Amino acid sequence: MDTFFHAASVAVIGVSPRPQNLGRRIVMNLQRQNYNGVIYAVGPRGGTFLGHYIYKSVEEIERPVELAVILTPAPTVPETVRSCGRAGIKRIVIESGGFAELGPEGDALTRALDDAAREFGIRFVGPNGIGTFNVANGLCVGFPIFPLSRFGGTSIVTQSGGVGLTYLVEFESESVGVSKFTSVGNKLNIDEVDLLEYLRDDPATERMVFYLESFSRAREFCRLAATSDKPIIVHKSNTSALSQSIAASHTTAMLSDDRVADAALRQAGVIRTATIRGALDAAKICSLPPMKGPRMGIVSRSGGHAVIATDTCAARGFPLPEFDPRVLELAQRHVRAGVIKLQNPLDLGDLFEIDTYKEILADILSQPQIDGVVFLLVYHSLESEGRVESLIDHVDGIVKKHRKPIALVLQSWPEEVVRMKKYSHFPIFATAEEAVEALYVSRKRYRGLQRRTESIPKIRVNRKETAAILTQGAGKPHLGRAAFDVLERYGIPVVETRFAQTATEAAAHAKEIGFPVVLKTESPQAVHKTDVDGVALGLTRAADVKQAFADLKDGLARHVRRGAFEGAIVQPMAPRGLELFVGGTRDRDFGPVIVLGWGGTVAEALGPPIIRLAPISKKEALRMIDELPARRLLDGIRKYPAMDLSAIADLIVRASLLIAEQGALAEMDLNPVRLYAKGKGALVLDARMIVRS
Amino acid sequence: MDTFFHAASVAVIGVSPRPQNLGRRIVMNLQRQNYNGVIYAVGPRGGTFLGHYIYKSVEEIERPVELAVILTPAPTVPETVRSCGRAGIKRIVIESGGFAELGPEGDALTRALDDAAREFGIRFVGPNGIGTFNVANGLCVGFPIFPLSRFGGTSIVTQSGGVGLTYLVEFESESVGVSKFTSVGNKLNIDEVDLLEYLRDDPATERMVFYLESFSRAREFCRLAATSDKPIIVHKSNTSALSQSIAASHTTAMLSDDRVADAALRQAGVIRTATIRGALDAAKICSLPPMKGPRMGIVSRSGGHAVIATDTCAARGFPLPEFDPRVLELAQRHVRAGVIKLQNPLDLGDLFEIDTYKEILADILSQPQIDGVVFLLVYHSLESEGRVESLIDHVDGIVKKHRKPIALVLQSWPEEVVRMKKYSHFPIFATAEEAVEALYVSRKRYRGLQRRTESIPKIRVNRKETAAILTQGAGKPHLGRAAFDVLERYGIPVVETRFAQTATEAAAHAKEIGFPVVLKTESPQAVHKTDVDGVALGLTRAADVKQAFADLKDGLARHVRRGAFEGAIVQPMAPRGLELFVGGTRDRDFGPVIVLGWGGTVAEALGPPIIRLAPISKKEALRMIDELPARRLLDGIRKYPAMDLSAIADLIVRASLLIAEQGALAEMDLNPVRLYAKGKGALVLDARMIVRS
């Protein structure tokens, strides 16, 4: 990967004498960004450009070339790649469009390109991107005009050239320094995982921003991200079916379930944002020390802005502890007419001395009950003469000293804000609400990092027998009663379950179990038992059991044309409790997933279920429970007792292990899982499993 | 009110020779903004300033003065107001701080100020604001430096000077023209309702932005807002208990229930925003024709930005209909390499001609299946030479012609964006997501306007008897069984309810009603019956009824020391159904309110209830139902039937009339209200009412 950002020589293929030629722009960018290596221009028509001889072929170049850039019509690209291969070039940036993003007609070309690269062991970025850029050495091989970016620690990977440029421009105007930029385009060869791996270990990169419309290797991305101590910000778009058609046409992005992506990124400690502005603010706040606790201090030159900041603090669960009286005395000493109230949030009112601000901020940040500060520097009539600059430098200094963040909001005349952003290396936020939101992101990331250290428990389960049961289920519509056997092998508590092939046998089971009992149809066709009238509840006598057995058989025959009625399972009526469902599935991109929701027939009306990549720790399972809508039901409300959270968390952990370890299991649905009061456990009443075909 | 914005002469009181004196700044602002009236400076020390003689008292001025501005220490203000009164001045802007916002010590001063103004029939803005400003004539009496704003149709009313200035500055840099600015401060005399009334009829004002931390006359504000055809944007902060302390200290804002405010503003057709940026974008979109339908067209110079716009469209329920093939042919003709896909969203890809853009946009906007367009004009390498300017003018023209909005997003180099904003009178948005959000605001407002025309149904109810029953309940802890009588007078269906003073009487009632029955304690102390073990369900025999009667009596005695057990009400067991609760209350600021939520004991876990100002129309009641969490339960899900929405809506309407009309009723709680399948109605099973003391 390093060659893409540190090549000592570049061949730009696709340069022509035509003025609108885009290849020329690449050469111009390299010169404009002061690239300190050797540039070779290549184009079939030859000629010269900007002092460079234009080679007719890359193979004509007399010296070895480390990196090639191709911007020629798509049909010519595979052969051009071969030509590079023959010239000994192993790294290429391909910017030409017209491949898989255009549908079937581009697919053949894509395969040809792939073959050509394989033949010579070439790795390439693209096609259909706008290039790569290393701000440190000016190696900028893009065809649009790139900004002269400030060098810094933020690296950018983008699946859309247009959005990538927006990021570069915005970072420049926000004075966020950039290290490396990569427009990955169709990600045919090098993808975001390669870049994550490289940038994670790149000493010049301190944090990363990814704009993605699809994941190439989603699970791997999350696995790697979880090993990075550098902040990773992912702006993932293309979250709706509506968006997919356009995304697929401009890159080759495919839609995956966005809720799975959301959960997986969170689990990996990644900061996910939904907007460009959110990603910018996240990158800015990540250049400061993290917000380690929730306790906020607010200092403001305007009472109204302090109110807005406080609203956002309240919404985000940031308490505002009282300041040490010392700082209030400090402020009191300098107040003019005495018309402000001294508290947190501190409205500076008619306190105008910059030096007093410095003292107050330093004092507040040093207080142990404060984890972070929002400083709202609003001035429209304050003459500055370098005083605001010195204040910003001071803020920078105390943040470094106390290792706590200050989110600085600067509001003034537009020209003044621009001037200060140009001056400052310290991040500046536009509004009070955005500053608090940024600190919320900082806090979430810090907590996410703590969370990553939790380990998946080592639980004794019977993997071998489970695998054997699943193998037997292959090819069947569903696993039937064997699903209960699988659960037992993983130590998941299930209701006592017996199988009866005849009505008499069912009645005998019922007597042994004790009335009342439940009967459920057992049949390969009865995937959803309620759909075939396959459940009989509350049977209190042997005669009722026999009648119910016959009814179940009739029911199946009524609903399924050639229903193979195998018999019925007999279970005791479980005591009442709250009903949940626990599910497991495999996401196309992210792999095994565990799901939790309210159970019963009306569950889905209560909102989307809670999702995690499997397996998970017990703490994570408890967090899933915390995210349930109407979660308070579990704490004991009115006459309901508090529920056995430990038991359900343990059950979720085991189910997550099951779906993660048993690759043959395509899908499982434990529904309902009945949950009882603290100490009384949880019980799976019904289960449905489907084995991979 | 007009004098505040059109006075031909102003006396600035509080001008002194000291350089830091704030009164001087007011005179400077008036000159800088080219105020075309006469300025008189007034200050006890006399002297001259900026060519003006400084009068020692306003009473010394030789000619009549229309408006005075006071910026003197708070203790001197009441006397200064009297002095103005003696000089015949009837309108004053008071900017001095140090009144009620500082707590009890300021209260006496506040009363003195109020008295002084009353004595002379003076109306004033403030105290504790930063002044007023009419951009049209330069009448700017603020003490901070005000921007030289562009004149236009947006008027601003702000409760915080700092936030108000931020609005002025942001509007200026976004090229949103401003008409009138008022910093209302403590709103002691003139408040936001006065200004709303004035600005609603002010020919120069086309839309209004209010920044409020509290409402002075909340219900009146909403009533007036509902009569305005001009867009009203309210940025209401101070929504949390945390914020209240700071808000109260910098103005005199008091916290009201934010959910009530939210519902009330929505009902009045007001656009409520939570952020400064939201208010700016709302003001911008409101300068365009409204989005009358949901069907969006997206045209973009960058595929990535189109994906982001599409995500937001999906989230906001905007469908993207197919474009007429005509426009795709138009685009096809101009595409260079043919590497874009022609669809909605339309990615312009390598289509670079501005004239083609114009044709495409005009064509799309004219298509009947399109209600609005997002145009993402992203350019970083396009040389412009006035071409972008002509494109913006063209967009302006076709928007006016077709009376549909185009949200224009312009992303380029920062200097270029600033240049275009300076040039353009047409609103420019920063990002795709903000543009779509703005159109969503436009759409919501348009729908809100339609909604305002719905009338409250004329329902025959027995107002007189109801009032009489309520009068009898005054002074009691609650109304007891008479609550059912009240509901019947308003035509609200209640379960059959009989009262028994003895066990024998209860058993007799039960027999007549038919078993099973329910018994409930009747007692002034049994406000919440379940708290005193006051409910016995499912009684199937006379003996059980008698026993239950005794148990209820014991239960009350157990829980309440001197419980006056009056007897029990007997009701039939109502058939099963879904349970809702309908409540009525009086908000301190907004008056009568109607509330809807899920009923039963676990209801509160399902999230906050749905709120409206009472009374409401039946359509509005149906909208409340639509906002219930897990609303789908009502449509029939799995084995549940679809519910009788018309019956519950009718019940809500009647309950809303009851709380709105019967001023004696402080609070009511119909819980549970049992709802049945379509055509089967709804039934109040229990009710609690509290009469005002």
Interface residues (C-beta under 8 A of the other chain):
Chain A: R25 P73 A74 G97 G98 E101 L102 G103 P144 I145 P147 T158 Q159 S160 G161 G162 V163 G164 L165 T166 V169 E172 S173 Y211 E213 S237 N238 T239 S240 A241 L242 S243 S245 I246 A247 S249 H250 T251 A253 A274 T275 I276 R277 I298 S300 R301 S302 G303 G304 H305 A306 V307 I308 T310 D311 C313 A314 A315 P319 L320 A337 V339 I340 K341 Q343 P345 D347 G349 D350 V378 H380 S381 Q411 S412 W413 P414 V418 A430 T431 E433 E434 T530 T601 V602 E604 A605 L606 G607 P629 A630 R631 R632 L633 I637 R638 K639 Y640
Chain B: R25 P73 A74 G97 G98 E101 L102 G103 P144 I145 P147 T158 Q159 S160 G161 G162 V163 G164 L165 T166 V169 E172 S173 Y211 E213 S237 N238 T239 S240 A241 L242 S243 S245 I246 A247 S249 H250 T251 A253 A274 T275 I276 R277 I298 S300 R301 S302 G303 G304 H305 A306 V307 I308 T310 D311 C313 A314 A315 P319 L320 A337 V339 I340 K341 Q343 P345 D347 G349 D350 V378 H380 S381 Q411 S412 W413 P414 V418 A430 T431 E433 E434 T530 T601 V602 E604 A605 L606 G607 P629 A630 R631 R632 L633 I637 R638 K639 Y640
